[in-house]
Amino acid sequence: MRLCLVVGVLMVGGMGLASRADEPKKADKAVSYKTDVAPLLKDACASCHSGAKKKARLDVTDYDSLMKFVKAGEPDKSKLHMSLLGKGAKQMPPKNPLAADQVAVIRAWIAGGAKKD
């Protein structure tokens, strides 16, 4: 009798775990240019890519300038994304490359259409 009770409790408890595991994950929020991308690029890149001495004629503090290096919806064809990875060009930033999670933010923004919000 005790064995049946223990097995029954385990089965009922296990069902709760299975149903939670089967729940779809909440969709990640969309990456925002204003709150996610612009501050990241400003902190990591603006010392060389803004103002009067903007290298490669790229001003990361200006959306229109930035979009000359972005192919919306196609991160693998975007000069910005490829430079962050160091593919096809010198890795940027050269001394302190962005962390993988930071590059992922830029990639997600480009993949999502690189919208200005």
C-alpha positions as CSV (number, residue, x, y, z in Angstrom):
1,M,0.0,0.0,0.0
2,R,2.8,2.4,0.9
3,L,4.6,1.6,-2.4
4,C,1.4,2.5,-4.4
5,L,1.1,5.8,-2.5
6,V,4.7,6.7,-3.1
7,V,4.5,5.8,-6.8
8,G,1.3,7.8,-7.1
9,V,2.8,10.9,-5.5
10,L,5.9,10.7,-7.7
11,M,3.8,10.4,-10.8
12,V,1.6,13.3,-9.9
13,G,4.6,15.4,-9.0
14,G,6.4,14.4,-12.1
15,M,3.5,15.5,-14.3
16,G,3.8,19.0,-13.0
17,L,7.5,19.1,-13.9
18,A,6.8,17.7,-17.4
19,S,4.1,20.2,-18.1
20,R,6.4,23.1,-17.1
21,A,9.1,21.7,-19.3
22,D,6.8,21.5,-22.2
23,E,5.6,25.1,-21.9
24,P,7.0,27.3,-24.7
25,K,9.6,29.7,-23.6
26,K,8.7,33.4,-23.6
27,A,9.9,35.1,-26.7
28,D,12.9,37.3,-26.1
29,K,12.1,40.9,-26.4
30,A,13.2,42.6,-29.6
31,V,16.5,44.3,-29.5
32,S,16.2,48.1,-29.4
33,Y,18.5,50.4,-31.2
34,K,18.0,53.2,-28.6
35,T,18.4,51.1,-25.5
36,D,20.6,48.2,-26.5
37,V,22.6,49.0,-29.7
38,A,23.4,52.7,-29.5
39,P,24.8,52.6,-26.0
40,L,26.9,49.5,-26.7
41,L,28.4,51.1,-29.8
42,K,28.9,54.4,-28.2
43,D,30.8,52.8,-25.3
44,A,32.9,50.5,-27.4
45,C,33.4,52.4,-30.7
46,A,32.7,56.1,-30.4
47,S,36.3,57.0,-29.4
48,C,37.4,56.2,-32.9
49,H,34.2,56.3,-34.9
50,S,32.5,59.7,-34.1
51,G,33.1,63.4,-34.1
52,A,35.5,65.2,-36.5
53,K,38.0,62.3,-36.7
54,K,35.6,59.5,-37.5
55,K,37.7,56.6,-38.9
56,A,36.4,54.9,-42.0
57,R,33.9,57.7,-42.2
58,L,31.7,55.8,-39.7
59,D,30.0,57.7,-36.9
60,V,28.5,55.1,-34.6
61,T,26.5,57.8,-32.8
62,D,24.6,58.6,-36.0
63,Y,22.0,56.1,-37.2
64,D,22.2,57.1,-40.9
65,S,26.0,56.8,-40.8
66,L,25.8,53.5,-39.1
67,M,23.3,52.2,-41.7
68,K,25.9,52.6,-44.5
69,F,27.7,49.6,-42.8
70,V,24.5,47.6,-42.1
71,K,22.4,45.4,-44.5
72,A,19.1,45.2,-42.6
73,G,17.9,41.7,-42.1
74,E,21.3,40.2,-43.2
75,P,23.9,40.3,-40.5
76,D,26.3,38.1,-42.4
77,K,26.3,40.6,-45.2
78,S,26.7,43.6,-42.9
79,K,30.1,45.2,-42.7
80,L,29.4,46.2,-39.1
81,H,28.7,42.7,-37.9
82,M,31.5,41.1,-39.9
83,S,34.0,43.7,-38.5
84,L,32.9,42.8,-35.0
85,L,33.7,39.2,-35.8
86,G,36.9,40.0,-37.5
87,K,35.8,38.3,-40.7
88,G,36.9,39.9,-44.0
89,A,38.3,42.9,-42.2
90,K,40.3,43.9,-39.1
91,Q,38.4,43.0,-35.9
92,M,36.8,45.9,-34.3
93,P,37.4,47.2,-31.8
94,P,41.0,46.1,-32.2
95,K,42.2,46.3,-28.6
96,N,39.1,45.2,-26.7
97,P,36.8,43.2,-28.9
98,L,33.2,42.9,-27.9
99,A,32.1,39.9,-25.9
100,A,30.1,37.3,-27.7
101,D,26.9,38.3,-26.0
102,Q,27.4,41.9,-27.1
103,V,28.0,40.8,-30.7
104,A,24.9,38.7,-30.5
105,V,22.9,41.9,-29.6
106,I,24.2,43.6,-32.7
107,R,23.5,40.5,-34.8
108,A,19.9,40.2,-33.5
109,W,19.2,43.9,-34.1
110,I,20.5,43.6,-37.7
111,A,18.6,40.3,-38.3
112,G,15.4,42.0,-37.0
113,G,15.6,44.7,-39.6
114,A,18.0,47.2,-37.9
115,K,15.2,49.5,-37.1
116,K,15.6,52.9,-35.4
117,D,13.3,53.1,-32.4
